[in-house]
Amino acid sequence: MTETLAPEIDSRDPASFPWSVFHRRHPVLIERVATAFPRPAAQRAALDTLLTESTSGVVTAPDVEALRHEPWPWWRPEYRGVPWGETPFLWAESYFYRRILDAVEFYRPGPWRGIDPFGPTKAAELAGDAVDEEMAALDTLAPDETWDALVRSSLWGNRADLSFRAGPSAGSGTGGLIVDESAEFRALLHDRPPGQAHLIADNAGQELLPDLVLLDHLLGAGLATSVVLHVKPHPYYVSDATPADVLATVARLAAADGRARTIGERLGESLRDGRLELRAHEFFCGPLTYHAMPVDLRAQFAQAALTIVKGDLNYRRLVGDRLWHPTAPFAELTAHFPGPLVALRTLKCDVAVGLTEATVETLDATGKPWRTTGEYAVVQTRS
Ligand SMILES: O=P(O)(O)OC[C@H]1O[C@](O)(CO)[C@@H](O)[C@@H]1O
């Protein structure tokens, strides 16, 4: 069934979800980036130009000056002059975010260099009540419910993705788990000798916090000898976690009360002694699927006891950003990935695989969108 590749997703159809990302979410996002700091007029103009180009124009080449300071090896000259919607969605979104960085002079030597355009929103989320509540909840966990609770909050933390606040399709209720291989996930860690566990992070804030707590648990419970946290080397999609976000989150935990503080302090210790290692490979900010992982990164996952793959974008990169039949086998589509893995993902785009026919029928029968709202989630494993 999966021997032939399903069509790659693009954003040309105005009735499609990817089209709404470019035409409904991005205007809100650009406005937020433009106004979060008092930017000079040239940056505002560059952001507006990007929005116009990506919604009603054609792809233009990256800024040469910006490339001198930070290359973008994924530029495709054959897309120059092509309407954005006709290029693959995965590539187009990635290029859009690179162009935001160029518009705000993120790489250009000068006062704006290195200032995260999404920083204010991420900081507000980290400082917010929801994070306080998440941390306070840690004190209420009985030992026998810890594992399930930590997995649940790492999984549903993915739903908090800030890009959802920039769009109309954010669902309010929680649809639930439509593939639940939590038991297999548990077995991969509990029923095998501990080794090095890796986690490919997604968003900062309400997602990264439970991810860090989960990693701390793996170390503390002897389920991993060491853990590696992979984050983006620089800002990428709107709420993606960077090394600075990890440090801010650890500090937030350590400044809290109760169990959160203990965890934050312990995470700090683990960073110092190397049991928790932070890595930030450039590939994570690229528009390619994990089939095209460079050898050095592949080697890292090949020796991992388990890799936890977080979120929607990582999932698209894992199985391929294609209109697969939703019953296409997850194990087959992820066979290319070196080593055992678990995907923790809330569904926020058209890609869905590994479902049963019965589940698909039930979801379709609701008559409501289920692939893109973040209301449904999967825990899928491949050993
Ligand atoms: O933060 P996550 O879970 O990777 O979600 C990001 C998702 O948001 C979008 O950028 C827009 O909704 C999707 O295209 C993308 O897959």
The ligand as an SDF file (V2000), in Angstrom:
LIG
                    3D

 16 16  0  0  0  0  0  0  0  0999 V2000
    4.2090   22.7430   16.9770 O   0  0  0  0  0  0  0  0  0  0  0  0
    3.8520   21.5820   16.1660 P   0  0  0  0  0  0  0  0  0  0  0  0
    3.1180   20.5480   16.9230 O   0  0  0  0  0  0  0  0  0  0  0  0
    5.0100   21.0110   15.4300 O   0  0  0  0  0  0  0  0  0  0  0  0
    2.8250   22.0930   15.1130 O   0  0  0  0  0  0  0  0  0  0  0  0
    3.1990   22.8850   14.0660 C   0  0  0  0  0  0  0  0  0  0  0  0
    2.1410   22.8260   13.0480 C   0  0  0  0  0  0  0  0  0  0  0  0
    1.6030   24.0990   12.9210 O   0  0  0  0  0  0  0  0  0  0  0  0
    1.5480   24.4510   11.5790 C   0  0  0  0  0  0  0  0  0  0  0  0
    2.7050   25.1470   11.2730 O   0  0  0  0  0  0  0  0  0  0  0  0
    0.4370   25.3410   11.2640 C   0  0  0  0  0  0  0  0  0  0  0  0
   -0.6650   24.9780   11.9220 O   0  0  0  0  0  0  0  0  0  0  0  0
    1.5510   23.1170   10.9130 C   0  0  0  0  0  0  0  0  0  0  0  0
    1.7770   23.2300    9.5990 O   0  0  0  0  0  0  0  0  0  0  0  0
    2.6180   22.4710   11.7040 C   0  0  0  0  0  0  0  0  0  0  0  0
    2.7820   21.1540   11.4390 O   0  0  0  0  0  0  0  0  0  0  0  0
  1  2  2  0
  2  3  1  0
  2  4  1  0
  2  5  1  0
  5  6  1  0
  6  7  1  0
  7  8  1  0
  7 15  1  0
  8  9  1  0
  9 10  1  0
  9 11  1  0
  9 13  1  0
 11 12  1  0
 13 14  1  0
 13 15  1  0
 15 16  1  0
M  END
$$$$
